[in-house]
Amino acid sequence: MWTVSSYVLRQKLAGRKQYPLVLMLEPLFRCNLACAGCGKIQYPAHILKKDLSPEECFRAVDECGAPMVSIPGGEPLMHPQIAEIVEGLVARKKYIYLCTNALLLKEKLNLFKPSKYLTFSVHLDGQREEHDLAVCREGGYDIAVDAIKEALARGFRVTTNTTLFDGADPKSVRAFFDDMMELGLEGMMLSPGYSYDKAPDQKHFLGRARTRRMFRAILSNRKKNWRFNLSPLFLEFLMGKRTYPCTPWGMPTYNVFGWQKPCYLLQDGYAETFAELLSTTNWSNYGTESGNPACANCMVHSGYEASAVNATFSSLEGFLATVKATLFDSYRDEEALRLLDEPQAPVHPLVQIATTSEPLQETRV
């Protein structure tokens, strides 16, 4: 918290309008799961065989300068030099969130040393049935939970990363929070499902109105022991209590193609350097305010958590709102309690057949 706060304040004092908060470092795209809501493994085989070298990773991290580095994929634990990459980033005192489905975590733990700079961010999309359905693999939940227990027993920092799609049961999600807190996790991360063009299943991505309704039911009347590894104002944004413009440069992406324009979710070209990414990307073409249909339904943390962090440090009102949300607010909401009792439409298995050409549009209410 102190590292991020002091970093953001330094950027503001320097008068910088565009600065990165988290580097999304993708050292590979291949994975040992084939989730229907993800498009990463849809790349051709010659791309899936590619890896970023440790030197390429270090160069990107140094060039970007963000205090935090998220390492998604693909599955980063499949990278043959992932231990060397992590060791180099720890030496640079970067706060690392290694995102993993945890299928390999238990057997790979001996490659790493516990550090305040290293957190395993385990992908879990809800309770057992919901998670296994989302990742298209039976038994995945139990393997992940077993690996979490082992990592915690060895002294590693562990959080979860949960993506919620249309049809998620708010009651089940809240029970999932209880389960995770009982494990002793440091915190939980949340995001609505994001529409990758390459994702085999396009039907279950959320529109903005449905996102707000679902997260209002889930996050209102919250328990005091729930710990979230997210900006409190970003959670309020998901609940529909706040509106923010997108900050696509807040979490830039570097992968085997270079610096991805404009963000983690959209591929509108690549830049060779981070400076080139900032200077040559037409940022006004992105975000809900731009009218870009690809951005119409997006409320994802990679675009909006940086906006919420910026709001915290842009005014006294934003700072006090963050303090209030962190220390005092349980978000009592009687209507949200009634939403929990609404019947949920059945969610059919996600079958990887073909993508749909039907565009996703926001429902405005």
N, C-alpha and C positions, 0 to 999 in steps of 0.2 A: 504493500500500500504506500509506504513511504517512498520507495523507489519510483513508482508510477507518478505519485503526486508531485514529487520534486522535479521529475522529468517534464511533466506537462507545464508546470509553472515556469520552468526555464524556457520552454518553447514560446510561451505567451510573453514573457519578459523580452525575448528576442524579437517579438513581432512576427513570428512565423504563423502563417495561416494554414499551411498544409504540412503536417508532420505525421509520421507513423507511430502507432501505439504498439501494435503487435505485428511481427513479421510472420506470415504464413509460409513456412518453408516446406515444400513438397519434394523430398529427395527421390521419390519414385511414385509411379501410379499403380503398380501391380498390387494385388491383394489376395488373401486367402478366403475371402467371402465374395459373394456376388449379390449384393443387396439391390433390390429392385428400385429403390429410390436414389441410387447413386450412379453417376455416369462415368466414374473414373476408369473402371476396368474395361470400358467399351472402346478404348483406344486400340489401334492395331498392334499386333504382337511385337513388331520391332520397336515401338514406343514403350510398351510395357517392360521390355528388357533393359531399358535405359535407367541409369542411376546418376544422381549428382554425386560428385566426388566430395570428400570432406573439404578439400581446398575450395571448391566452388561454393559450398555451404558457408564456409567462414568468410569468404569474400562478400557474399550477399549480406550476411549479418553485419559485417563491419561497415559496408557501404550504406545500409539502411539506417543503422543506429538505434533501432527501437529497443526498449528495455526488456521486452518479452518476445519469445520466439515460440510459436506453435508449430509442431512438426506433425502435420497430417499426412495423408497419402491418398490412395493406397494404404498399405500396412507398413509403417516405418520399421517394425521389428524384422521385416523380411530383407531390409537393406544389409548387405554384408559388412558394412563399415559403420553401422549406426552407433556402436559404442564409441568409436573414435570421434564421430560427429558430436555426440553428447558431451564427451569429455572436453572437446575443444570449446564448446559453448559455455560449459561450466567454468572453464578457465577464464573466459571473457566476462564472467559474472552476469550472464544473461539468465533470466528466469524462463525455463523451458517447460512447455507442456507437450509431452510426447503422447500423441493421440493414438490409441491402439484399441483393437477389438478384443485384446487380451487372450486370444487363442494361443499365442506363442509366449505370453508374458511370463508365465511361471518358469518355463525352461530357459528363458533369456535373462532372468533377474541377476544371475551371477555375472553378467557382463557389465553391470552398473554398480555404482556406489551411492548410498543414500546421501543426499545433499539438499540444502534448502533451495538450491537453484533448479532442482529436477523434480517434476511432478508427472506421474503417469495419469493421463486423462483417458479413462476407460469408457469406451462407447457402449452405453446401455440405453436402449430405447423403451424403458419401462419394465414391468414385471416379466416373469419368465415367458408367458405365452405371447405377450405383446412384442417383447424383444426378439424372440426366436422367429416370429412372423416377419418382423421388419427386416431382419438380416437374412431371411430365407435359409435358416440353418437350425435344426432341432438340437438342443443341448448347448447352444452357444451361451445362454444366460448362465447356466451352472458352471461352465468352464471359466467364464469371466469372473463370477463371484468368488470361485475358489482361488483364482489368481490374485484378486484384490486382497483377500485375507492373507495370502502368503506375502504379498508386497508390504502390507501394513505390518505384519509380524517382523519383517526384516528392517523396518524403520524408514520405508520410503513414503513420500508424500503421494497421496492418491486422491483424485477427484473423478467424478463421472461427467460424461458429455451426452446429453439426451436430445435427440431430434424428434419432434412430435408432428405427426401427420394428421390429416383429416380423418376423423373417426376415432381418435384417441379418447379413452374414457377418463374424464377428469378424476373420478373417484379412484381408479386404478393408479393413475399418476401420483396422486397424493399418498396412496399406500406405498408406492414405490419410493417416495421420499422418505417415509418412515423406515423402510427396509434399509435404505442406504445409510441413514443416520445411525441405525443400529450396528452397521458394520464398522462405524468409526471413521467414515470418510471426512476429508478436510472440507469439501464443499461440492456443490453440484452446478453444472452448467446446462442451460436450456436454450433451445432455438426452435422456431417453427421450421418445418421441412422446406427446403429450397429446391426450386425447379431447375435441375440440370437438364440441358437440352438432350443429352445422351442417355438420361435415365430411362430404363425400360418401362417403368410404371409412371405415368403422368397424371393419373386420376386423383391421387391422394394428397397433392400439394394444396396448401391452404390459401384462400384469399384473405385479404386483410381483415374484413369484418369477422370472418369465422375465427381467425387467429385471436383477435381481441376477445371475442366471446369465450373461447376455450381457455385462454390464459386468465381471464377474469375469474372463471370458475375454479381453476387450479390454484391460483396464487392469492386469492382473497381468503380471509379468515385463516391465515397460515399459522402453523405451530412455531413456537419460539425456538425449538431445537433444530429447525430446518436451516441449513447453511448453504448459501448460494455463492458461487465463485463468479459473480457478475456484478456490474454496477446496479445499485438499487433503482436508479432512474431508468435503466434499460428494462428492468422487470416491470416498472410502471408503464413504460412505453408498450410493452407486450400486452398489458392489461387494458390499454386504451386510455390511460390517464394522462398521457403526454404525447405530443407529436414532435418529431425531429426530422430534419433533412438527413439524407444519407451522407456518410463520410467515407466514400469508397477508397480514399487514400489512407485511411486510418489503419487498415490491416492489409497491406500490399502482399501480393503473392509472388514467390520466386519458385520456379520449377525447371524441369529439363528443357523447356522451351525458352526460358529467360524470365523477365519481369512481365507478368500477365496484365494486360489492359482489359478493363479498368480495375478489376477486383477478383476475389477468389471465385466468384460464381459465373462471371461472364468472360468470354474470350473474344475480344475485339482487337487482336493483335498482340505483339510483344515488343518490349524494349530491351536494349542491351544493358542499360544501367538504370539504377534507381532514379538518378537525376533526369535521365531521358524520360522515364515513366511519368514523373511529375510534370515535366515541361511540355511533353508532346501529347498527353491525353486531354481530350476535350471533356473536362469533368462535367460541364453543363448538360451533357447528353445523358447523364445517368442520375438515378434516384427517382422517386415517385414524382417530384416536382417537374422533371424533364419531359414527362409524357412518353418516355420510352416504354413500350409495352413489356419489354423484358424485365423492367423494374417494378411493374405495377403492383405485384403482390408481395414484394420482398419486405420482410421485417427481420432479417437475419442478423445475428450478432456481428458478423464480419462487416456489415455496413452501418449498423446503428449503435453498437455499444460504444464505439469511439465518439459518436455524437453525444451520447449520454454522459460520457466522461468529460467531454468538452463543456457540456452544460453545467457540470458540477463546479468547474473552475472559471466559468465565464462571468459569474455574478454571485453576490452574497446570497441571493434567493436560491440559486442552484446548489450552493454549498450547504445551506441550512436544510434544504429539502433532502439532500443526501444524508445528512446527519440524522434527521428525523426518521427517514426510512430505515436507516441502519439500526438505530437504537430503540425506537419507540413504536413504530407502526406495525400493527398486525393486519391492517386492511379489513376491518369488520365490514361486511357487506351481506345483508339479508337476501338480496336478490341473487347474489352469487351462490348462496346456499341452495336456493331453489333450482339454480342451473345444474347443480350436482345431481339432483333427482330426476332430471330429464332423461328419458330413454335414449340410449345411444343406437344409432344405425349400425347394423352389423358390418364389420370390415372383412371383406373377402380376401383370401390369400393373394399376395402380390405375385403374379405370374409374369415371367419375363418373356413376352411374345413380341411386341412391337411398340414403338412410340406412337403417340397420337399427333395429328397435325392440328388439332383443335386448340386454339390459343387460350391461355389462362387469363381471365380478366377479373379485376377487383369488383366485389359486390359492395356498393356504397350504401350505407344505411345511416 
